[in-house]
Amino acid sequence: MHRTRQYIALLRMNLTGVAQRPGLVLTIVIGVTCAVGVLVSMLAMGVGARRQAMGNVRDDRVIVMSTGAQSMMMQSSIPKDVATSIRDLPGIKRNANGQPVAVSAVLIVMEARKRLDDSRIYFPLLGVSTGLPDLLPEMHLTAGRMFQPGLHELIAGNSCARQYTEFDIDDKRSIRGSDWVIVGLFELGNAQSKCVVYADAQTVLSTFGLNNYNQVTVMLQSATGYDDLLRALGASPTFHVEAKHESEVVEDEFKGLNGILNFVSYFVGVIMAIGATLGAVNSLYALVDARRRELATLRAIGFGSDAIVVSILSESILLALPGALLGGALAWAFFNGLSASPFGFSFQLAVTPSLVVLGIVWALGMGLVGGLLPALRAARVPVTTALRAV
């Protein structure tokens, strides 16, 4: 009999007997379901966090920082005169009043208290120069007004007011011995879960005794504006700054968190996969042992060992497939859109089709590995020994 026909016949026989072995089959399906569900749901944290971080990124926004600085918090320092000169460089868009859309910013890390348990959390206070509404068209006030230059006034994201204390309108926060008043609340486009607070840059610099900004963010005039800006920055050896697209900066800042989330996801996923695979191996060994006489008879009448191996491997993979689909479906049903706040960064989990496909591939791999040893065992049992077995 041709090997292909042998394989098809054996696979049909294997699948026909599935209903007669519900306990062993359910062990495989449930194990794979748990492994895939956990992997997909945990990887959904990384996808959701990246989606949150990149939610407001625009192609026409460019961030200028000190040469070699990895972020505005890490060694980026731009003198005031350099920041002023950057505003007048070519390639930068101008608003309706003819002013360049360029905002200098200084970052201060501040402490807040969670509403639920009064635990401490840290948020960025950004002192910004004029022009913030032009630079961030996605930002709109939902209550109160914009802060006024020269005054101890703050505007906070709505997420700050939802999650932390002392962020409602007219609340006062003590900063360096002075009371700063919350005068406005805002939403920031697709980054609504991120707590950000803005104030006047000169007031912040004066309060903290600082002389330099951390970065200058500009909006490009056109698609060629980036190249024009780079040439202008390179033409002045006194600047010591470099410009990057907003997406590059956000990706660099997100790498650390993304690495941690992916490591935890795959670490837990591997442990679950090992458990599910061992369960599949034990179940398939039991199936093979229960069919030793049947398999021996098939080999005696001409079925090849290779056809037996491939048929058992195929059975193992096919038994893993329902678990993969069920695990992906459960992850989407229970975790897609679920809010999470690891390391103080709030976002919603996102179970995407690509993650479900990855879970399916992961499950098929478990099925292949789990069925390999039982398949080889079935093919290596001597025909005479199997026929004498009770």
N, C-alpha and C positions, 0 to 999 in steps of 0.2 A: 504494500500500500504506500502511496506517495506520502512523503513526510508532511506536506501541507494538509492533506486530507486526514492523516493521523492526528495532527495538532488540532484541527477543527473538531474532530470527533471527540477527542479527549476533553477539550475545553467545554464542549456541550455537555458531556457527562458530568464534569466537575460542577458546572453552574446549575445543572438540573438537581444535583444533590444538596444544593445550598439550603433549601427549605427543610431538609432532614437534620441540619446541624445548626439550629438557630442560636444556641448559646455561644458556640465557638465563633460564629459569624458576627454576632453582636459584639463580642469582645474586640474584634478587629475594627468594626465600624465605630464603636464608641471611643476607642483609643485614638483613632485617627481624627475623629471629630474634635476631641478635646485638644489634641496637639495643633491642629490647623486653626481652630477657633482662638486659642491663646496666642499663637504666632501672629495671625492677621490682626487681632485686636491690639496687640502691643505695638506692632509696626505702624498701626493707624495713629499712634501718638506722634511718631516722627513726621508722618505725612501731614497731620493736622497742625503740628507746631510749625512746620515749614510754610504751610499755607497761610497761617496766621502772620508769620514774620514777613512773608512776601506780599501780603494782602494789598498794601498801598504803594508798592514799588512802581515807579514810573521810569520809562526809558529816557525821558527828557530831563531827569534830575541827576545832578552830578555832585559828589561830595569831595571837597578838597581838605586834605589833612596833611600833617607833617610827613616828610619823606620817611618811609619805613614804619610808620605807625600802623598797627593792626586794627585799631578802632579809636574812636574819639576818647575812650577812657584810658587807653594805653599809650602814653607818651606822645600824644598829639598836642602840639602847642603852636598856635599861630599868633604872632604879635598883632596888636591893633592896627598898626600902619600897613602891615602886609594884608590883613583882612580888608582894609579900606581900598587898597590897590587892586585886589582881586575883583572887587565889585565893578571896576571900570574896564575889565578885560573884554576882548571881542568874543563873540559866540554866546553871550549871555542875553537872555530875553529881557525886554523892558515892558513895564506895565503901562496902563493907560496914561499915567502921568509922566512917562518917560524915565522912570526910575528903574535901575536894574533889579531883577528878581533874584536877589542874593541875600541870604540871611546868615549872619555869624552867630555861633552858638557856643555856650560854655555849659558843661555838664557838672552837676553836683548830685551826689548820691545822698538821698534823704531816707529817714526812717518813718514808717507808718505802723499802725496797729490794725490787725484784722478785726472785722466786726464779729465774727463767729466765736473766736477763742482768744482774742486779745493778744495773739502771738505777733512777733515783730516781722516786718517785711520791708524791703528796700525798694524805692522807686526813683526814677530819674527826674530831677528838677533841671529843666533846660532854660537857661537865660538866653533869650534870643533878641536880635536887633529888629528894627522895623521891617515890615514886608512879609510877615508870616502868612497872612491870608492869601497873598499872591503865590507864595511858594507851596502852600498846602491847600489847593482848591477842594480837596476831599474833606477838609475840616469844616464843621459848621456848629455854631453855638446852639445849645438846646436850652440854656437858661443863663440869665445874667448878661454880662457884657465882656468885652476885651479888656485886658489889663492896660493901665496907662503908664507910659514911661516915667521913670523917676519915683514911682510910688511902690510901696511894699504890697503889691497885689499879685494874685495868682489866678490862673485858669487851669482847671483840671479835667481830665477825661471822665466821662460818666462811669467808666469801670472803676475808677478810684473811689467815687462816691458809693458805688454798690458794694465794694469789697472791704473798704477801709474806713476808719473813723476820721472825723474832722475834715471831711471833704465836701460838705454841703455848702450851699451859698451862704455867705456871711460868716462861715466858720473861720476861726483864727488859728494859725499855726505859728508856733514860736520858732524863729530861725535866727540864730546868733543874737539872742536877747531882744529881738523885735517881733512884734506881731504882724504876720502877713495874712491878708484877708483873701478868702476865696471869693472872687467876684464873678466868675463865669464857669459854666460846665459845657463840654463839647463832645461830639462824636468825631472819630477820626477814620471815616470810611470803613474799610474792611478789617481794621485793627482795633475793633471795639473792646476787646478783652484786655488790651494793654494799658496799664496805668501810666500816663504821662502828664506832667505838670509843666506849664510854661510861665515865665515871668520876664520882666524887662532885663536885658543883658547887662546894661550899665549898672543897674541897681544890684544885681547878683554879684558882678565883679567887685563893686565897692564893698558890699557886705562881707564877702569872703577874702578881701584883700588880694584879689587876683588882677593880673595885667594882660593876660593872653586868653584868646579864645581856643576852643578845642577843634572846631571845624567851621568851614564855610560851605553852605549848600546853595547851589545855584540851579536855575532852570534854563535849559538851552533854548536858543532862539530857533534852531532848525536842526535837521539831521546832521549837517556838517559842523554844527556849533561845537561839538566835542573836540574835533580835530583842531579847530581854531583856538579853542581854549588851551589845549595841550601845547600847541606851538607858542602861545603867548606866555604860558607858565615856564616853559623851557627856555625862553629867550631871556629871562631874568634870573641870573645866578644868585640873587639875594633872597629869593622867595623860600627855597628849601621846602617845597610842598609838592604834592602829587594829587592828581585828580582821578577818581574812579567813578564808574556808573553806580548809581544807588544799589542796583541789584548785586554788584560785586561785593560791596561793603556789607550788605545784609547777609549774603551767603557766607562771607568770612566770619561774621559775628555768630552765625547760627551753627557753624561747624562743630563747635564744642558740645553744645546741647544735643545736636543731632547724633553725634558719635556716641554719647552716653545712652541716649534712648535706643539706638540701634543695637548697641552692645547688650543692654539688658534684654531687649526683645529676642535677639538670637540666642542669648545664653539660656533664657527660660525656654525658648522654643526648642532648642537642641535637647534639653533635659526631657521635655514632654515627648519629643520625637523618639528618643531612646526608649522611654517607657512604652510608647505605643508600638514601636518596632519589636521590642522583646515580647509584648503581648501577642503580636501577630505571629512571631516565630513559634511561640508555644502553641498557639491555636492551630497553625498549619502543621506543626509536628504531630499534633493529635489527629488532625485530619488524615495525614499520610499514614500514621500507624493504624488507623481504623480501616484504611483501604489497602493494606499491604497485599492481601490475597487477590483483591481485584486488580491491583497494579501488576502483580506477578503474572496473573492470567493474561493480561493485555500484552505484556512483554513476551510471554510464551507463544502467543499467536501472531507475533510479528511486529508489535508496536516498538519503535525505537526509543532509546533512553533520552535522546535529544528532544523528541516530541513530548515526552513526559515532563522533562524539565521546563520547557517553554510553556506548556499548558498550565503547570502549577504556578509559574511566575506570573502568567497572564491572569490566573484566578486571583492571586494575591493583589495584583494591581487593580483589578476590577472591583475587588471587595473594598479597597481603599478609596475608590472614587466616590461612593455615596457619602463616606465620612468627610471627604474633602469638601464636597458641595454643601453638606449640612453644616460643617464647621464655618465655612465662609458665610453662609446665610445667617447663622446665629451671631457671628461677629458683627455683621451689618445690622441685624435687627436690634441688638442690645448695646452696641458701642458706637455706631456711626452717629456723630453729632453730640456724643457725651462730653461734658466739660471736664477738663483736668487742669491741675495747677502744680506740676512738679517744679521744684526749684524756684517757685515764685513766678513762673511764667504761665499765664492762663491761655488756654486754647481749647478747641473742640476736636475730638478724634475724628479722623476721616478714613472710612473704609472704602477704598477705591477699587474699580475693576482690576487694576493691575495687581493690587494686593491679593485679591481673591484668586487670580491666576497663579500668583506665586505660591499661595497656599495649596492649590491643586497640584502644582508641580512638586511641592514639598511632600504632599501625601503620596503621590505616585512613586517618588523616590523611596519613601518608607515602605510602600508595598513591594517594591523591587528588592530592597535589602532584606525585608522580612521574609520574603518567599524564597530567597536564594538557597539557604541551607536546607530547608525542608525539601525543596525540589531536587537538590543534589542527593539527598538521602534517599528519596524515592527512586531515583535512577540507579543508585549503587547497590541496592539490596539484591542479592543473588536470587534468581528465579526459584531455584530449588528450596532455598531457605524460606522464602516468602510463602511458597506453596505448602510447606510443612507447618507454618505458623498457625496457631489456633486463633 
